[in-house]
Amino acid sequence: MDEGGEVTGFEVGVVVPKRRGVDGGGGLDAVEVLVGELKRAGLIVERVHGVSDEFIKLAGPMETLGRAATKLQIRKLTHIGMELPFEWDEVSAFVRQPDGSLFSWCERFQCFHQLIYGIVNKTEAAIPLKFDDRDFEWDVNESILERMESEGIVKLVFPIHDEMKRKKLLKDWALNLLAFTQQPIDEIYSYFGIKIATYFAFLGMYTRWLFFPAALGLAVQLIDFGSWQLLVLPIFFIFIISWAALLVQFWKRKNSALLARWGVNYTIGLETGNKALDIGTTFGQTHTEHAKKCENDKPMEKEKSLFQREEWLGHMLRFRNDAIIFLAIICFQLPFELAYAHFYEFTESDVLKFGLTALYLLAIQYYTKTGGKVSVMLIESESNNGKESRADSLVYKVFGVYFLQSYIGLFYHILLHRNVVSLRQIIIQRLIVSQVLENLLENSIPFLKYSYKKYKTVRKKKHEKVQSTGKPIRVSLRVEKEYLKPPYAASIGAEFEDGLFDDFLELALQFGMIMMFACAFPLVFCFASLNNIMEIRTDALKLLAMMRRPVPRASATIGAWLNIFQFLIVMAICTNCTLLVCMYDEEGLWKIEPGLAAILIIEHILLLIKFGFSHFVPEEPAWVRANRVRNTAQAQDMCSKQLRSIYSFKKE
């Protein structure tokens, strides 16, 4: 098929309120002008009327999207292995996506955004517009969509589901319970974008790897090893730490392999605020122009000192904000957590303990949300480069709050009461209450929100003073149902717009729980593996049926969460050594006897193993490294040819 003949399905929706029939002044109808401009931009437009709003659905012919990609200078992989700014006239030179499409979903959404927000008034005078009884002017060089948003006429611009692809993913992924950890990762990438696909790839790999410690933990918990029992837990401990260190390293390998398969550059998630300078920035640009530009852009000495001052000021601001969060945790959260742990220890009834845990988990939500909002306010003063950098900074701060909330009670039982039986009870209750309940709430709360908004929409329509037609009023349009669904956002606020914060936080807290207290309850890995098998399906169902289609995010790795997982491995070495000391030093005298000395030696050995594996296991497979080396060689060869041609031209 001809490249320009390809058309995407309807992928973007624009919501405007229905007219009340009140005529304004003499201006042009704003919605009609918007629709006309969208069509002139090359988009396919379909207008449908819902219960209380009108919906403008947009689809893009491939040529229209390609011209927009050219204007945006979107960098794409070429067949010669180099990443170059996209050119529609050279479309055959660029590598297609795994599903055969020219652009990824993230790239298509960028193009849609450019097309609809790039419609500006190119005339020499302001254009009067109206909507019902409101009159306003569309100023010269102003975006019509931004103006209509400021006037409250455009209520929302959002991605809409492709119904055929959505149903296929529901069947093959969300509702395919027999697949266990198998997932159509390439299809998830094509439909949701790289960040969500990377999350599910990590979740699937992590769950598969859990089967090994789950089997060993089951054996350790159920089998009586007799006189060898004292050696079993240290051996299990060494295995668990080695397993976790290898998991992190092999995930890095898998991540790099996925990026290579999808043709994604690792630096996609690194926003620097400036466009990267690369060879062949445009097909006709010469290296002489590059050299001249670099020469003109060299900062002077004063500018260098200014950059250094801003850099260190940014570091100091981040340090100050981290200190504020740390002191707030120590002064406000720590006493609350210790009080809960104390009451739990001296409560005899198991029913009361379970109820106390449930009330505690509900009460702590308010504190953590407050901590999240404070963290959002603090990072506003930081000089972070791009959204991903700001998100990573916020992840570290908020995770500190959740870390203490989740584990301080467990540390209390280890260090003060040395009660391993009570510790096991808390771990089981936390897993049941936190993991199982959260899986239920992840889908039930969005469904209840959607049902309530649908009820309010229908009820409002019934109370309007319009002539009754006798037909029942109900929400039937697919696009209106999607609009009424809640957005895929984090529970602590809209800063994490893609909503992956909650999902990654749940995984990180679970990983910390099973790693840091593995020796106290080896069976915990079985609970975690069963939970994660269901987590894959519930998260998929949430994305496909309970939430709006998320806005795609360009992030090539799991970012700050990988550093948090590595931090938890180091913490696990310390806490499990403490657990082993408590178990073997029953009198509580903390004597450095041969057995306890051996535990301290094990701690140092495991730290060496953890950091040794990071060098022993390469972070990328050999074929990925070979492709990268080949692409670099091709880039250098092209650079040399261009330089030789420039030199020959000068000699002539």
TAPEPE-V19327 format. One record per residue. N is the residue number from 1. RES is the residue in one letter. NEAR is the number of other ideal C-beta (glycine too) atoms within 8 Angstrom. D_LAST is the distance of its C-alpha to the last C-alpha in Angstrom with 1 decimal. Layout:
[[N & RES & NEAR & D_LAST] [N & RES & NEAR & D_LAST]]
This chain:
[[1 & M & 4 & 45.4] [2 & D & 5 & 42.6] [3 & E & 10 & 41.1] [4 & G & 8 & 42.0] [5 & G & 8 & 45.5] [6 & E & 10 & 46.5] [7 & V & 9 & 48.8] [8 & T & 10 & 50.2] [9 & G & 7 & 53.9] [10 & F & 13 & 55.2] [11 & E & 13 & 54.0] [12 & V & 13 & 54.3] [13 & G & 16 & 57.4] [14 & V & 13 & 58.0] [15 & V & 13 & 61.5] [16 & V & 12 & 63.1] [17 & P & 8 & 66.8] [18 & K & 7 & 68.9] [19 & R & 7 & 69.8] [20 & R & 6 & 73.3] [21 & G & 5 & 73.6] [22 & V & 7 & 73.5] [23 & D & 5 & 71.5] [24 & G & 10 & 69.4] [25 & G & 6 & 68.1] [26 & G & 4 & 66.0] [27 & G & 13 & 62.7] [28 & L & 9 & 60.9] [29 & D & 9 & 62.0] [30 & A & 14 & 59.7] [31 & V & 11 & 59.9] [32 & E & 8 & 59.3] [33 & V & 13 & 56.2] [34 & L & 15 & 55.0] [35 & V & 11 & 55.6] [36 & G & 8 & 53.8] [37 & E & 10 & 50.8] [38 & L & 14 & 50.7] [39 & K & 9 & 50.7] [40 & R & 6 & 48.0] [41 & A & 11 & 45.9] [42 & G & 10 & 46.2] [43 & L & 12 & 49.0] [44 & I & 9 & 52.1] [45 & V & 10 & 55.1] [46 & E & 8 & 58.8] [47 & R & 9 & 61.6] [48 & V & 9 & 64.8] [49 & H & 6 & 67.9] [50 & G & 12 & 69.6] [51 & V & 10 & 72.9] [52 & S & 8 & 71.7] [53 & D & 12 & 68.0] [54 & E & 12 & 65.4] [55 & F & 16 & 62.5] [56 & I & 15 & 59.1] [57 & K & 13 & 57.5] [58 & L & 15 & 53.8] [59 & A & 12 & 51.7] [60 & G & 16 & 48.0] [61 & P & 12 & 46.3] [62 & M & 13 & 43.4] [63 & E & 10 & 40.8] [64 & T & 13 & 42.3] [65 & L & 16 & 42.1] [66 & G & 14 & 38.6] [67 & R & 10 & 37.4] [68 & A & 14 & 39.2] [69 & A & 15 & 37.7] [70 & T & 11 & 34.2] [71 & K & 8 & 35.2] [72 & L & 10 & 36.7] [73 & Q & 9 & 33.6] [74 & I & 10 & 36.1] [75 & R & 9 & 34.4] [76 & K & 13 & 35.3] [77 & L & 9 & 34.9] [78 & T & 11 & 32.5] [79 & H & 6 & 33.1] [80 & I & 7 & 30.4] [81 & G & 10 & 32.4] [82 & M & 12 & 30.4] [83 & E & 8 & 31.9] [84 & L & 14 & 29.9] [85 & P & 10 & 31.0] [86 & F & 13 & 32.7] [87 & E & 11 & 31.2] [88 & W & 10 & 33.7] [89 & D & 4 & 31.3] [90 & E & 8 & 30.3] [91 & V & 10 & 34.0] [92 & S & 4 & 34.1] [93 & A & 9 & 31.7] [94 & F & 13 & 34.3] [95 & V & 7 & 37.4] [96 & R & 6 & 40.8] [97 & Q & 11 & 43.9] [98 & P & 8 & 46.6] [99 & D & 7 & 48.7] [100 & G & 5 & 46.0] [101 & S & 8 & 45.2] [102 & L & 11 & 41.7] [103 & F & 10 & 42.6] [104 & S & 13 & 45.1] [105 & W & 11 & 48.0] [106 & C & 11 & 46.6] [107 & E & 11 & 43.3] [108 & R & 13 & 45.4] [109 & F & 14 & 47.6] [110 & Q & 12 & 44.6] [111 & C & 16 & 43.4] [112 & F & 14 & 46.9] [113 & H & 8 & 47.1] [114 & Q & 11 & 43.9] [115 & L & 16 & 45.1] [116 & I & 15 & 48.6] [117 & Y & 9 & 48.0] [118 & G & 10 & 44.8] [119 & I & 12 & 46.8] [120 & V & 8 & 46.8] [121 & N & 11 & 48.2] [122 & K & 5 & 45.2] [123 & T & 6 & 47.5] [124 & E & 3 & 48.0] [125 & A & 5 & 51.6] [126 & A & 8 & 53.7] [127 & I & 11 & 55.4] [128 & P & 12 & 59.1] [129 & L & 13 & 60.2] [130 & K & 14 & 63.6] [131 & F & 12 & 65.2] [132 & D & 10 & 69.0] [133 & D & 7 & 70.3] [134 & R & 9 & 67.1] [135 & D & 9 & 64.7] [136 & F & 11 & 61.3] [137 & E & 8 & 58.0] [138 & W & 12 & 54.6] [139 & D & 8 & 52.4] [140 & V & 9 & 48.9] [141 & N & 6 & 46.2] [142 & E & 10 & 49.0] [143 & S & 9 & 49.3] [144 & I & 13 & 52.3] [145 & L & 13 & 53.3] [146 & E & 9 & 53.3] [147 & R & 12 & 55.4] [148 & M & 13 & 57.8] [149 & E & 9 & 58.1] [150 & S & 6 & 59.0] [151 & E & 10 & 61.6] [152 & G & 5 & 63.1] [153 & I & 12 & 62.4] [154 & V & 11 & 60.0] [155 & K & 8 & 62.0] [156 & L & 8 & 59.6] [157 & V & 9 & 56.4] [158 & F & 13 & 56.7] [159 & P & 12 & 55.6] [160 & I & 13 & 58.1] [161 & H & 10 & 59.0] [162 & D & 10 & 58.0] [163 & E & 7 & 61.6] [164 & M & 7 & 60.8] [165 & K & 10 & 58.6] [166 & R & 11 & 61.1] [167 & K & 8 & 64.0] [168 & K & 9 & 62.2] [169 & L & 15 & 61.5] [170 & L & 12 & 65.1] [171 & K & 8 & 66.4] [172 & D & 8 & 64.0] [173 & W & 14 & 63.7] [174 & A & 10 & 66.1] [175 & L & 8 & 69.2] [176 & N & 9 & 68.5] [177 & L & 5 & 70.8] [178 & L & 4 & 71.0] [179 & A & 8 & 67.3] [180 & F & 5 & 68.2] [181 & T & 9 & 64.8] [182 & Q & 5 & 62.6] [183 & Q & 12 & 60.3] [184 & P & 8 & 57.6] [185 & I & 11 & 55.0] [186 & D & 10 & 52.1] [187 & E & 13 & 54.1] [188 & I & 14 & 55.0] [189 & Y & 14 & 51.3] [190 & S & 11 & 50.4] [191 & Y & 10 & 53.4] [192 & F & 11 & 53.7] [193 & G & 14 & 50.3] [194 & I & 16 & 49.2] [195 & K & 12 & 51.5] [196 & I & 15 & 54.8] [197 & A & 13 & 53.7] [198 & T & 14 & 53.0] [199 & Y & 12 & 56.4] [200 & F & 14 & 58.2] [201 & A & 13 & 56.3] [202 & F & 12 & 57.4] [203 & L & 14 & 61.0] [204 & G & 13 & 61.2] [205 & M & 12 & 60.0] [206 & Y & 13 & 62.2] [207 & T & 14 & 65.2] [208 & R & 8 & 64.7] [209 & W & 9 & 64.5] [210 & L & 12 & 67.7] [211 & F & 9 & 69.7] [212 & F & 8 & 69.5] [213 & P & 13 & 71.1] [214 & A & 12 & 73.4] [215 & A & 8 & 74.9] [216 & L & 12 & 75.3] [217 & G & 15 & 76.7] [218 & L & 11 & 79.2] [219 & A & 8 & 80.3] [220 & V & 11 & 80.6] [221 & Q & 9 & 82.6] [222 & L & 5 & 85.1] [223 & I & 6 & 85.6] [224 & D & 4 & 88.0] [225 & F & 8 & 86.5] [226 & G & 5 & 89.7] [227 & S & 5 & 89.3] [228 & W & 7 & 85.5] [229 & Q & 9 & 85.3] [230 & L & 8 & 84.3] [231 & L & 8 & 81.1] [232 & V & 10 & 80.1] [233 & L & 13 & 78.8] [234 & P & 11 & 76.6] [235 & I & 8 & 75.1] [236 & F & 14 & 74.6] [237 & F & 14 & 73.0] [238 & I & 12 & 70.5] [239 & F & 10 & 69.6] [240 & I & 13 & 69.1] [241 & I & 15 & 66.7] [242 & S & 10 & 64.7] [243 & W & 11 & 64.6] [244 & A & 12 & 63.3] [245 & A & 13 & 60.6] [246 & L & 10 & 59.5] [247 & L & 11 & 59.6] [248 & V & 13 & 57.1] [249 & Q & 13 & 54.7] [250 & F & 10 & 54.9] [251 & W & 12 & 54.5] [252 & K & 11 & 51.1] [253 & R & 13 & 50.2] [254 & K & 10 & 51.5] [255 & N & 14 & 49.7] [256 & S & 13 & 46.3] [257 & A & 11 & 47.0] [258 & L & 13 & 47.9] [259 & L & 11 & 44.8] [260 & A & 10 & 42.7] [261 & R & 8 & 44.8] [262 & W & 12 & 44.3] [263 & G & 8 & 40.6] [264 & V & 8 & 41.2] [265 & N & 9 & 39.3] [266 & Y & 9 & 41.7] [267 & T & 7 & 40.3] [268 & I & 10 & 41.4] [269 & G & 11 & 44.5] [270 & L & 8 & 42.8] [271 & E & 9 & 42.3] [272 & T & 7 & 40.6] [273 & G & 5 & 40.4] [274 & N & 4 & 36.6] [275 & K & 4 & 34.2] [276 & A & 6 & 32.7] [277 & L & 7 & 29.1] [278 & D & 8 & 27.6] [279 & I & 10 & 24.4] [280 & G & 9 & 23.8] [281 & T & 9 & 26.1] [282 & T & 8 & 25.1] [283 & F & 7 & 23.3] [284 & G & 4 & 20.5] [285 & Q & 8 & 20.3] [286 & T & 8 & 17.3] [287 & H & 10 & 18.0] [288 & T & 7 & 16.3] [289 & E & 8 & 19.2] [290 & H & 12 & 21.6] [291 & A & 8 & 20.6] [292 & K & 8 & 21.0] [293 & K & 9 & 24.3] [294 & C & 9 & 25.6] [295 & E & 7 & 24.9] [296 & N & 6 & 26.8] [297 & D & 6 & 29.6] [298 & K & 6 & 30.4] [299 & P & 6 & 34.1] [300 & M & 6 & 35.4] [301 & E & 5 & 38.3] [302 & K & 6 & 40.9] [303 & E & 8 & 39.5] [304 & K & 9 & 39.6] [305 & S & 8 & 43.2] [306 & L & 8 & 44.0] [307 & F & 9 & 42.6] [308 & Q & 8 & 44.7] [309 & R & 8 & 47.8] [310 & E & 9 & 47.5] [311 & E & 8 & 47.0] [312 & W & 8 & 50.2] [313 & L & 9 & 52.0] [314 & G & 11 & 51.4] [315 & H & 8 & 52.7] [316 & M & 8 & 55.8] [317 & L & 11 & 56.5] [318 & R & 10 & 56.4] [319 & F & 8 & 58.7] [320 & R & 8 & 61.1] [321 & N & 14 & 61.2] [322 & D & 10 & 61.8] [323 & A & 8 & 64.6] [324 & I & 9 & 66.2] [325 & I & 15 & 66.3] [326 & F & 9 & 67.7] [327 & L & 8 & 70.4] [328 & A & 11 & 71.3] [329 & I & 12 & 71.8] [330 & I & 8 & 74.0] [331 & C & 7 & 76.1] [332 & F & 9 & 76.6] [333 & Q & 14 & 75.9] [334 & L & 11 & 77.2] [335 & P & 8 & 80.8] [336 & F & 9 & 80.9] [337 & E & 13 & 79.6] [338 & L & 10 & 82.1] [339 & A & 8 & 84.9] [340 & Y & 11 & 84.2] [341 & A & 12 & 84.0] [342 & H & 9 & 87.3] [343 & F & 9 & 89.2] [344 & Y & 13 & 87.8] [345 & E & 11 & 89.1] [346 & F & 6 & 92.7] [347 & T & 9 & 93.0] [348 & E & 4 & 95.1] [349 & S & 6 & 94.9] [350 & D & 6 & 91.9] [351 & V & 6 & 92.1] [352 & L & 9 & 91.8] [353 & K & 12 & 88.9] [354 & F & 10 & 87.0] [355 & G & 8 & 87.8] [356 & L & 12 & 86.8] [357 & T & 13 & 83.4] [358 & A & 9 & 82.9] [359 & L & 8 & 83.8] [360 & Y & 9 & 81.6] [361 & L & 10 & 78.5] [362 & L & 7 & 79.2] [363 & A & 8 & 79.8] [364 & I & 9 & 76.7] [365 & Q & 8 & 74.4] [366 & Y & 7 & 75.0] [367 & Y & 13 & 74.1] [368 & T & 13 & 70.9] [369 & K & 11 & 69.8] [370 & T & 8 & 70.5] [371 & G & 14 & 68.5] [372 & G & 13 & 65.6] [373 & K & 10 & 65.7] [374 & V & 10 & 65.8] [375 & S & 14 & 62.8] [376 & V & 11 & 60.9] [377 & M & 7 & 61.8] [378 & L & 12 & 60.7] [379 & I & 13 & 57.2] [380 & E & 6 & 56.5] [381 & S & 6 & 56.2] [382 & E & 12 & 53.7] [383 & S & 7 & 50.0] [384 & N & 9 & 49.2] [385 & N & 8 & 45.8] [386 & G & 10 & 46.4] [387 & K & 6 & 49.4] [388 & E & 11 & 49.4] [389 & S & 10 & 49.5] [390 & R & 12 & 52.4] [391 & A & 13 & 54.2] [392 & D & 10 & 53.9] [393 & S & 12 & 55.4] [394 & L & 14 & 58.2] [395 & V & 14 & 58.9] [396 & Y & 11 & 59.5] [397 & K & 15 & 61.9] [398 & V & 15 & 63.9] [399 & F & 11 & 64.2] [400 & G & 11 & 65.8] [401 & V & 16 & 68.5] [402 & Y & 11 & 69.0] [403 & F & 10 & 69.0] [404 & L & 12 & 71.9] [405 & Q & 12 & 73.7] [406 & S & 10 & 73.5] [407 & Y & 11 & 74.3] [408 & I & 13 & 76.4] [409 & G & 11 & 79.6] [410 & L & 12 & 78.8] [411 & F & 9 & 78.0] [412 & Y & 14 & 81.4] [413 & H & 15 & 83.3] [414 & I & 13 & 81.5] [415 & L & 7 & 81.9] [416 & L & 6 & 85.1] [417 & H & 8 & 87.3] [418 & R & 9 & 85.8] [419 & N & 8 & 87.1] [420 & V & 10 & 85.1] [421 & V & 6 & 87.3] [422 & S & 11 & 86.7] [423 & L & 14 & 83.0] [424 & R & 10 & 82.9] [425 & Q & 10 & 84.8] [426 & I & 13 & 82.3] [427 & I & 14 & 79.3] [428 & I & 10 & 81.0] [429 & Q & 11 & 81.8] [430 & R & 12 & 78.3] [431 & L & 14 & 76.8] [432 & I & 9 & 79.3] [433 & V & 12 & 79.2] [434 & S & 10 & 75.5] [435 & Q & 14 & 73.9] [436 & V & 10 & 76.2] [437 & L & 9 & 77.0] [438 & E & 9 & 73.4] [439 & N & 12 & 72.5] [440 & L & 8 & 75.3] [441 & L & 8 & 74.3] [442 & E & 11 & 70.6] [443 & N & 12 & 71.5] [444 & S & 8 & 74.8] [445 & I & 8 & 73.7] [446 & P & 13 & 70.7] [447 & F & 9 & 73.1] [448 & L & 8 & 75.7] [449 & K & 10 & 73.2] [450 & Y & 13 & 72.0] [451 & S & 8 & 75.7] [452 & Y & 8 & 76.6] [453 & K & 9 & 73.7] [454 & K & 11 & 74.6] [455 & Y & 8 & 78.2] [456 & K & 8 & 77.4] [457 & T & 12 & 75.2] [458 & V & 12 & 78.0] [459 & R & 8 & 80.7] [460 & K & 9 & 78.9] [461 & K & 10 & 78.4] [462 & K & 7 & 82.1] [463 & H & 5 & 83.1] [464 & E & 6 & 81.0] [465 & K & 2 & 83.1] [466 & V & 4 & 82.0] [467 & Q & 3 & 84.1] [468 & S & 4 & 84.8] [469 & T & 4 & 83.8] [470 & G & 3 & 86.0] [471 & K & 4 & 83.1] [472 & P & 3 & 82.5] [473 & I & 7 & 79.5] [474 & R & 6 & 77.3] [475 & V & 11 & 73.7] [476 & S & 4 & 72.4] [477 & L & 9 & 68.6] [478 & R & 8 & 66.4] [479 & V & 13 & 63.9] [480 & E & 13 & 66.8] [481 & K & 11 & 68.2] [482 & E & 13 & 64.8] [483 & Y & 14 & 64.6] [484 & L & 10 & 68.1] [485 & K & 12 & 67.2] [486 & P & 10 & 66.4] [487 & P & 10 & 62.7] [488 & Y & 12 & 61.5] [489 & A & 11 & 61.7] [490 & A & 12 & 63.1] [491 & S & 5 & 66.7] [492 & I & 11 & 66.0] [493 & G & 10 & 63.9] [494 & A & 6 & 60.9] [495 & E & 10 & 58.4] [496 & F & 14 & 58.0] [497 & E & 11 & 57.4] [498 & D & 11 & 56.8] [499 & G & 13 & 60.3] [500 & L & 11 & 59.2] [501 & F & 12 & 60.5] [502 & D & 10 & 64.1] [503 & D & 11 & 63.3] [504 & F & 12 & 61.4] [505 & L & 11 & 64.1] [506 & E & 11 & 66.8] [507 & L & 12 & 65.0] [508 & A & 13 & 64.4] [509 & L & 12 & 68.0] [510 & Q & 12 & 69.2] [511 & F & 11 & 67.1] [512 & G & 14 & 68.4] [513 & M & 15 & 72.0] [514 & I & 12 & 71.9] [515 & M & 13 & 69.9] [516 & M & 13 & 71.7] [517 & F & 15 & 75.2] [518 & A & 17 & 74.7] [519 & C & 11 & 77.4] [520 & A & 9 & 80.0] [521 & F & 11 & 79.6] [522 & P & 13 & 77.6] [523 & L & 9 & 78.5] [524 & V & 14 & 76.3] [525 & F & 14 & 73.3] [526 & C & 10 & 75.3] [527 & F & 11 & 75.8] [528 & A & 15 & 72.1] [529 & S & 12 & 70.9] [530 & L & 8 & 73.4] [531 & N & 13 & 72.3] [532 & N & 13 & 68.6] [533 & I & 11 & 69.2] [534 & M & 9 & 70.8] [535 & E & 12 & 68.2] [536 & I & 14 & 65.4] [537 & R & 12 & 67.4] [538 & T & 11 & 68.6] [539 & D & 12 & 65.2] [540 & A & 13 & 63.8] [541 & L & 13 & 66.7] [542 & K & 13 & 66.2] [543 & L & 13 & 62.6] [544 & L & 12 & 63.4] [545 & A & 7 & 66.7] [546 & M & 12 & 67.7] [547 & M & 12 & 64.7] [548 & R & 11 & 62.0] [549 & R & 11 & 58.8] [550 & P & 15 & 56.8] [551 & V & 8 & 53.6] [552 & P & 14 & 51.0] [553 & R & 12 & 49.7] [554 & A & 10 & 46.4] [555 & S & 11 & 47.6] [556 & A & 13 & 46.5] [557 & T & 9 & 49.4] [558 & I & 9 & 53.0] [559 & G & 11 & 51.8] [560 & A & 9 & 54.5] [561 & W & 11 & 57.2] [562 & L & 12 & 55.8] [563 & N & 7 & 56.3] [564 & I & 12 & 59.8] [565 & F & 11 & 60.6] [566 & Q & 9 & 59.6] [567 & F & 8 & 61.7] [568 & L & 13 & 64.6] [569 & I & 14 & 64.4] [570 & V & 10 & 64.7] [571 & M & 11 & 67.6] [572 & A & 15 & 69.2] [573 & I & 13 & 69.3] [574 & C & 9 & 71.2] [575 & T & 12 & 73.6] [576 & N & 15 & 74.5] [577 & C & 12 & 75.3] [578 & T & 10 & 77.5] [579 & L & 13 & 79.2] [580 & L & 13 & 79.9] [581 & V & 11 & 81.4] [582 & C & 10 & 83.7] [583 & M & 10 & 84.7] [584 & Y & 10 & 85.6] [585 & D & 12 & 87.0] [586 & E & 5 & 89.7] [587 & E & 4 & 91.8] [588 & G & 6 & 88.9] [589 & L & 5 & 89.2] [590 & W & 7 & 85.4] [591 & K & 6 & 86.4] [592 & I & 6 & 83.6] [593 & E & 7 & 85.3] [594 & P & 5 & 83.6] [595 & G & 8 & 82.9] [596 & L & 13 & 81.4] [597 & A & 9 & 79.4] [598 & A & 9 & 78.0] [599 & I & 13 & 76.8] [600 & L & 10 & 75.0] [601 & I & 8 & 73.3] [602 & I & 12 & 72.3] [603 & E & 11 & 70.7] [604 & H & 8 & 68.4] [605 & I & 9 & 67.6] [606 & L & 12 & 66.7] [607 & L & 10 & 64.4] [608 & L & 8 & 62.6] [609 & I & 12 & 62.5] [610 & K & 14 & 61.2] [611 & F & 8 & 58.2] [612 & G & 8 & 57.8] [613 & F & 12 & 57.3] [614 & S & 10 & 54.3] [615 & H & 6 & 52.5] [616 & F & 6 & 54.2] [617 & V & 10 & 53.2] [618 & P & 7 & 49.5] [619 & E & 7 & 48.6] [620 & E & 10 & 46.5] [621 & P & 9 & 47.1] [622 & A & 6 & 45.1] [623 & W & 7 & 43.6] [624 & V & 11 & 42.4] [625 & R & 10 & 40.9] [626 & A & 8 & 39.2] [627 & N & 10 & 37.7] [628 & R & 9 & 36.5] [629 & V & 8 & 34.8] [630 & R & 9 & 33.2] [631 & N & 10 & 31.9] [632 & T & 8 & 30.5] [633 & A & 8 & 28.8] [634 & Q & 11 & 27.2] [635 & A & 11 & 26.1] [636 & Q & 8 & 24.5] [637 & D & 8 & 22.8] [638 & M & 12 & 21.4] [639 & C & 10 & 20.3] [640 & S & 8 & 18.5] [641 & K & 8 & 16.7] [642 & Q & 11 & 15.6] [643 & L & 9 & 14.5] [644 & R & 8 & 12.5] [645 & S & 8 & 10.8] [646 & I & 11 & 10.1] [647 & Y & 8 & 8.8] [648 & S & 8 & 6.4] [649 & F & 7 & 5.3] [650 & K & 6 & 5.4] [651 & K & 5 & 3.8] [652 & E & 4 & 0.0]]
